[in-house]
Amino acid sequence: MSDTTQTKIDFSKIQVMGILNVTPDSFSDGGSFNSIDNALAQAEQMVKDGATIIDIGGESTRPGADDVLEQQELDRVIPVIEAIRANFDIPISIDTVKTKVMLEAVNVGANMINDVMALQAAGAVDVAAQLKVPVCLMHMQGSPRTMQHNPQYDNVIADVEKFLLQRVEACLAAGIPKDLIILDPGFGFGKTLDHNITLLAHTSELLKHDYPILIGLSRKSMFGHLLNRDVSERLAASLAGVMVSVEQGATIFRVHDVRETVDSLRVWKAIKEKQK
């Protein structure tokens, strides 16, 4: 296993995770970076813009997305991880639900697992425990293919919290240390606009369990529904979401627009320091 997997990421401090989708069909940037040269150039730009983690995904999780075969996903992500690891000293996250992709990605230099299925795939919890890297557990109702087909909750905050804590218990039981677990409420994954806004308003509820919270709001369709804005016109809304969630205590922000997010967070931090 690569020594780079032992890179420590301090999730108590603000981390800006730049999204690098090496897919032909992701909702915002599909097809833009599915060559090694383009992916490497985008990684370089994100590093310059202040990203502290790069999140690489080889399978779209947009609503209605088709499944991707394991080998196809490996062929997309492994060369890109190798290229970024060879050129940049930055933590790399692998965005996948597949155990073999997790294993191979970490073996070639990924430092973190970001799983929209919260390690529910067969063997995923055990593989993550074996790899000894941070894992992000995300809530999703249904699957990417079906998740927006009339999602319903008794209480979206309580239901999301209950699911995430159940997955935490499964991870702890498998031997994953508490300090390697991150929670993600899963904005847009099996949730209506009202569900998403409610979750965003109550993000602090998840923080009472002392796990870092990852927020993924960037360019999401919730803002399209709220503001009638196309995906290319959702930057201001995305930044507003970041500000609301950082104020509540979230520390990890998964974004497309790294420079603008970093700038916004720098302003917030400067103001906070003057309030002490």
Salt bridges, closest charged atoms under 4 A:
ASP25 OD2 - ARG62 NH2 3.88
GLU44 OE2 - LYS48 NZ 3.86
ASP55 OD2 - ARG254 NE 2.66
GLU59 OE1 - LYS98 NZ 2.65
ASP66 OD1 - ARG145 NH1 3.84
ASP67 OD2 - ARG145 NH2 3.77
GLU73 OE1 - LYS98 NZ 2.72
ASP95 OD2 - ARG254 NH2 3.16
GLU161 OE2 - LYS208 NZ 3.53
GLU161 OE2 - HIS209 NE2 2.57
GLU205 OE1 - LYS208 NZ 3.28
GLU247 OE2 - LYS272 NZ 2.98
ASP257 OD1 - ARG219 NH2 2.85
GLU260 OE2 - ARG259 NH2 3.99
